[in-house]
């Protein structure tokens, strides 16, 4: 059995968002498919709740235009955030902002959603997947998923011009 909520999210992303299937498909059918793929019902429910939170956060926050550089890029993390986001994870988010991949409010969305993950240890892969999910929910998300894929796979971050 697959036991991690993030695995459910990754499966949904790969099978519904990247492949272009309609994510508004009947939730019961999607849940049956996930159970058939080896996921536990509890983790599926957590993933659906997390995705609902992602949609709410994305709807509440209008996406800023991408920015390159600037004076207000430094972010001071709260103690509970530093307990979950390693120095490497924080550095990744900073690099993505400087490179123009994430806008400042998108970085905040990523941090909030990473904090909401039901994982004891947040790895760089967790952060990368959350970044990809946030980017894919921006306007033009289909295109974003294509060029952001190298980020998820650990590739280098290209500077946007």
VENPEJO-V564664 format. One record per residue. RES is the residue in one small letter. SS is DSSP state (hx for helix, st for strand, lp for the rest). PSI is psi in whole degrees, -180 to 180 (999 if undefined). Layout:
# VENPEJO-V564664
[[RES & SS & PSI] [RES & SS & PSI]]
This chain:
# VENPEJO-V564664
[[x & lp & 142] [x & st & 129] [x & lp & 4] [x & lp & 132] [x & hx & -37] [x & hx & -34] [x & hx & -38] [x & hx & -45] [x & hx & -43] [x & hx & -43] [x & hx & -47] [x & hx & -42] [x & hx & -49] [x & hx & -36] [x & hx & -20] [x & hx & -39] [x & hx & -51] [x & hx & -42] [x & lp & -4] [x & lp & 12] [x & lp & 160] [x & lp & 115] [x & lp & -14] [x & lp & 12] [x & lp & 161] [x & lp & 122] [x & hx & -35] [x & hx & -40] [x & hx & -41] [x & hx & -43] [x & hx & -42] [x & hx & -41] [x & hx & -43] [x & hx & -41] [x & hx & -41] [x & hx & -27] [x & lp & -3] [x & lp & 11] [x & st & 149] [x & lp & 148] [x & hx & -39] [x & hx & -44] [x & hx & -34] [x & hx & -46] [x & hx & -43] [x & hx & -41] [x & hx & -43] [x & hx & -41] [x & hx & -41] [x & hx & -42] [x & hx & -37] [x & hx & -42] [x & hx & -42] [x & hx & -47] [x & hx & -41] [x & hx & -47] [x & hx & -43] [x & hx & -37] [x & hx & -36] [x & hx & -28] [x & lp & 111] [x & lp & 136] [x & lp & 133] [x & lp & 156] [x & lp & 153] [x & lp & 142] [x & lp & 149] [x & lp & 124] [x & lp & -166] [x & lp & 170] [x & lp & -18] [x & lp & 33] [x & lp & -19] [x & lp & 132] [x & lp & 130] [x & lp & 124] [x & lp & 143] [x & lp & 157] [x & hx & -40] [x & hx & -29] [x & hx & -42] [x & hx & -22] [x & hx & -23] [x & hx & -37] [x & lp & 114] [x & lp & 169] [x & hx & -39] [x & hx & -39] [x & hx & -42] [x & hx & -40] [x & hx & -39] [x & hx & -47] [x & hx & -41] [x & hx & -43] [x & hx & -39] [x & hx & -34] [x & hx & -48] [x & hx & -38] [x & lp & -10] [x & lp & 10] [x & lp & -41] [x & lp & 135] [x & lp & 166] [x & hx & -44] [x & hx & -26] [x & hx & -37] [x & hx & -41] [x & hx & -40] [x & hx & -44] [x & hx & -46] [x & hx & -47] [x & hx & -43] [x & hx & -33] [x & hx & -41] [x & hx & -27] [x & lp & -8] [x & lp & 145] [x & lp & 56] [x & lp & 135] [x & lp & -45] [x & lp & 123] [x & lp & 115] [x & lp & 172] [x & hx & -34] [x & hx & -40] [x & hx & -48] [x & hx & -43] [x & hx & -43] [x & hx & -40] [x & hx & -41] [x & hx & -47] [x & hx & -40] [x & hx & -41] [x & hx & -46] [x & hx & -38] [x & hx & -15] [x & lp & 7] [x & lp & 163] [x & lp & 134] [x & lp & 26] [x & hx & -30] [x & hx & -44] [x & hx & -37] [x & hx & -42] [x & hx & -37] [x & hx & -51] [x & hx & -17] [x & hx & -13] [x & hx & -42] [x & hx & -28] [x & hx & -45] [x & hx & -37] [x & lp & 9] [x & lp & 14] [x & lp & 175] [x & lp & 157] [x & lp & 122] [x & lp & 146] [x & lp & 128] [x & lp & 139] [x & lp & 999]]
